[in-house]
């Protein structure tokens, strides 16, 4: 199994055409945007005289717009083509991140993060289809490359945010704008346009109709609960730790590397051993256990739990999506859009409410307790009342289907 996995990973990397690497590079930069602001939350709060609840809106606005945009990305790609959708998304990100670096108030920054989220939704919803369509060696290898880009972006984002943020909180936004501009130029020059005949016909309401399938709906709601817990850790940990940008960046760099390793190397093995749905239940309950560990008022223990949670998040990012893609007979892009609508709705709600939860519960680690409860509920939704059969292996192409973050 080890040899098979390493050979498949090597095959995925070797001999890929130029546009696969260009899209993968752009995907790394796009995924960096999720954790980029994490190490500089305290610096932004200080520089713009903002409260913790205002600063966590940087996640909320980004995710909330992404939630709505997920419903229209597949339709946009079908209408305008993958290349135009990717270029439009990257253009929005370049403009939004450059303007973020010049923002004069927290309100402006929150609004610009919303534009950033819109651009990111159009890009990441289309990037996998571009990679799969152009990749040598089939869909499975393309998905491995995409998972690697996801993990690399999640790990590099906090580190870049920390290093540039140690000079000014504006630095990470400017750096991202420059990198994204490079990705935009490369994609505009080297990606090939698809023909109209190759584009599937997709309506805007099709993703919501797909959620009429009980198995997909249950999986999507469970993923929303997990994603809420995920963003409780991502958005609130810096306020509990109260450490420097560099320290927070290093912690979440380690976390992101764990996400990458688990998503690419561990999730397929766990799914093959237990079946996708059962593996997802085990992993999400494991995440609940780690969140309970975070309730202990010890910063070193919290750091260890955060980094280890990256392993579980890597598993769940892959397993939840694989389960969602295999549980219904809806076309994968449509099922993926409906699933991700629910998923990111959970993240947006958590990022919005996390500071209020800490105030209501009366202790700093309070959001982690609520997050643990949500993970238990997610496990229950998947474990109880499911009438779908649980395949022993992950279907090809279902491991990650586009909008992982």
Residue pairs with C-beta under 8 A, 6 or more apart in sequence:
1 269
5 265
5 268
5 269
8 140
8 141
8 144
9 144
9 264
11 137
11 141
12 135
12 137
12 140
12 141
12 142
12 144
12 145
13 145
15 136
15 137
16 135
16 136
16 137
16 145
17 134
17 135
17 136
18 190
19 130
19 134
19 190
19 191
19 192
20 131
20 134
20 135
20 136
20 142
20 145
22 183
22 186
22 187
22 190
22 191
23 86
23 127
23 130
23 131
23 134
23 187
23 191
24 131
24 145
24 146
24 148
24 149
25 149
25 183
25 186
26 86
26 90
26 123
26 127
26 180
26 183
26 184
26 186
26 187
27 123
27 124
27 127
27 131
27 146
27 149
27 150
27 153
28 149
28 152
28 153
28 156
29 153
29 176
29 179
29 180
29 183
30 93
30 120
30 123
30 124
30 127
30 153
30 180
30 183
31 124
31 149
31 150
31 152
31 153
31 154
31 157
31 405
32 153
32 154
32 156
32 157
32 160
32 176
32 179
33 62
33 93
33 97
33 116
33 120
33 153
33 157
33 176
34 153
34 154
34 157
34 234
34 405
35 154
35 157
35 158
35 161
35 234
35 252
35 256
36 157
36 158
36 160
36 161
36 172
36 173
36 176
37 44
37 58
37 59
37 113
37 161
37 172
38 157
38 158
38 161
38 234
38 235
38 237
38 238
38 248
38 249
38 252
39 158
39 161
39 162
39 165
39 238
39 245
39 246
39 248
39 249
39 252
40 161
40 162
40 165
40 169
40 172
40 245
41 52
41 55
41 56
41 58
41 235
41 238
41 239
42 238
42 239
42 242
42 245
43 165
43 168
43 169
43 245
44 50
44 55
44 58
44 106
44 109
44 169
45 51
45 52
45 54
45 55
47 168
47 169
48 103
48 105
48 106
48 109
49 106
50 106
51 355
52 239
52 355
53 355
53 356
54 106
54 110
55 106
56 235
56 236
56 351
56 352
56 354
56 355
57 106
57 110
57 351
57 352
58 109
58 110
58 113
59 231
59 234
59 235
59 347
59 348
59 351
60 110
60 348
60 351
60 352
61 110
61 111
61 113
61 114
61 117
62 113
62 114
62 116
62 117
62 120
63 117
63 231
63 344
63 347
63 348
63 351
64 114
64 117
64 348
64 352
65 114
65 115
65 117
65 118
65 121
66 117
66 118
66 120
66 121
66 344
66 348
67 341
67 344
67 345
67 348
69 117
69 118
69 121
69 122
69 125
70 121
70 125
70 207
70 337
70 340
70 341
70 344
70 403
71 204
71 205
71 207
71 208
71 337
71 341
72 204
73 85
73 121
73 122
73 125
73 126
73 337
73 403
74 125
74 202
74 206
74 207
74 333
74 334
74 336
74 337
75 202
75 203
75 204
75 206
76 85
76 122
77 85
77 125
77 126
77 129
77 199
77 202
78 199
78 200
78 201
78 202
79 199
80 88
81 193
81 194
81 196
81 199
82 126
82 129
82 130
82 133
82 191
82 194
83 130
83 187
83 191
83 192
83 193
83 194
84 193
85 122
85 123
85 125
85 126
86 122
86 123
86 126
86 127
86 130
86 187
86 191
87 184
87 187
87 188
87 191
88 119
88 122
89 118
89 119
89 120
89 121
89 122
89 123
89 124
89 126
90 119
90 123
90 180
90 183
90 184
90 187
91 119
91 184
92 115
92 116
92 118
92 119
92 122
93 116
93 119
93 120
93 123
93 176
93 177
93 180
94 177
94 180
94 181
94 184
95 115
96 112
96 113
96 115
96 116
96 119
97 116
97 173
97 174
97 176
97 177
97 180
98 173
98 174
98 177
99 112
99 115
100 109
100 112
100 113
100 116
100 170
100 173
100 177
101 170
101 171
101 173
101 174
101 177
102 170
103 109
103 112
121 403
124 402
124 403
124 404
124 405
125 337
125 340
125 402
125 403
126 402
127 146
127 402
128 142
128 143
128 146
128 400
128 401
128 402
129 333
129 402
130 191
131 142
131 145
131 146
132 139
132 142
132 143
132 397
133 194
134 192
135 141
135 142
135 145
138 396
139 396
139 397
140 396
140 397
143 397
143 399
143 400
143 401
144 264
146 400
146 404
147 260
147 263
147 264
147 318
147 399
147 400
147 404
148 260
148 264
150 259
150 260
150 263
150 317
150 400
150 404
150 405
151 256
151 257
151 259
151 260
151 261
151 263
151 264
151 314
152 256
152 260
153 256
153 405
154 255
154 256
154 259
154 260
154 405
155 252
155 253
155 254
155 255
155 256
155 257
155 259
155 260
156 253
156 256
157 252
157 256
158 248
158 249
158 250
158 251
158 252
158 253
158 255
158 256
159 249
159 250
159 252
159 253
160 172
160 175
160 176
160 249
161 172
161 245
161 249
162 245
162 246
162 247
162 248
162 249
162 250
162 253
163 246
163 249
164 171
164 172
164 174
164 175
165 171
165 172
165 245
165 249
166 244
166 245
166 246
200 331
200 333
202 331
202 333
202 334
206 334
206 337
206 338
207 334
207 335
207 337
207 338
207 341
208 338
208 341
209 338
210 216
210 328
210 330
210 334
210 335
210 337
210 338
211 217
211 220
211 338
211 339
211 341
211 342
213 327
213 328
213 329
213 330
214 387
215 327
215 328
215 386
215 387
215 388
216 324
216 327
216 328
216 330
216 335
216 338
216 339
217 342
218 381
218 382
218 385
218 386
219 320
219 323
219 324
219 327
219 339
219 381
219 382
220 324
220 338
220 339
220 341
220 342
220 343
221 342
221 378
221 381
222 280
222 284
222 320
222 377
222 378
222 379
222 381
222 382
223 320
223 321
223 324
223 339
223 342
223 343
223 346
223 378
224 342
224 343
224 345
224 346
224 347
225 346
225 374
225 375
225 377
225 378
225 381
226 284
226 287
226 316
226 320
226 346
226 374
226 375
226 378
227 343
227 344
227 346
227 347
227 350
228 346
228 347
228 349
228 350
228 371
228 374
229 287
229 288
229 291
229 350
229 371
229 372
229 374
229 375
230 313
230 316
230 347
230 350
231 346
231 347
231 350
231 351
231 354
232 291
232 350
232 354
232 367
232 368
232 370
232 371
233 291
233 294
233 306
233 309
233 368
233 371
234 252
235 350
235 351
235 354
236 354
236 355
236 358
236 367
236 368
237 248
237 251
237 302
237 306
238 248
239 355
239 358
239 364
240 299
240 302
240 364
240 365
241 247
241 248
241 251
241 299
241 302
241 303
243 299
251 303
251 306
251 307
252 306
254 307
254 310
255 306
255 307
255 309
255 310
255 313
256 310
257 310
258 307
258 308
258 309
258 310
258 311
258 313
258 314
259 310
259 311
259 313
259 314
259 317
260 314
261 311
261 314
262 310
262 311
262 312
262 313
262 314
262 315
262 318
263 314
263 315
263 317
263 318
263 400
264 314
266 311
266 314
266 315
267 279
267 314
267 315
267 317
267 318
267 319
267 322
267 394
267 399
268 318
268 394
268 399
270 279
270 282
270 283
270 315
270 319
271 279
271 318
271 319
271 322
271 393
271 394
272 392
272 393
272 394
273 279
274 282
275 390
275 391
275 392
276 319
276 322
276 323
276 326
276 390
276 391
276 394
277 323
277 327
277 382
277 386
277 388
277 390
278 390
279 315
279 319
280 316
280 319
280 320
280 323
280 382
281 379
281 382
281 383
283 312
283 315
283 316
283 319
284 316
284 375
284 378
284 379
284 382
285 375
285 376
285 379
286 312
287 309
287 312
287 313
287 316
287 375
288 372
288 373
288 375
288 376
288 379
289 372
290 305
290 308
290 309
290 312
291 305
291 309
291 368
291 369
291 371
291 372
291 375
292 368
292 369
292 372
293 301
293 305
294 301
294 302
294 305
294 306
294 365
294 368
295 365
295 368
295 369
296 302
297 365
317 400
317 404
317 405
318 399
318 400
320 343
321 336
321 339
321 398
321 399
321 400
321 401
321 404
322 394
322 395
322 398
322 399
322 400
323 382
324 335
324 336
324 339
325 332
325 335
325 336
325 339
325 395
325 397
325 398
325 401
326 391
326 394
326 395
326 398
327 388
328 335
330 338
332 397
332 398
332 401
333 401
333 402
336 401
336 402
336 403
337 403
340 402
340 403
344 403
350 367
350 371
354 367
357 366
357 367
357 370
358 364
358 365
358 366
358 367
360 366
361 367
361 369
361 370
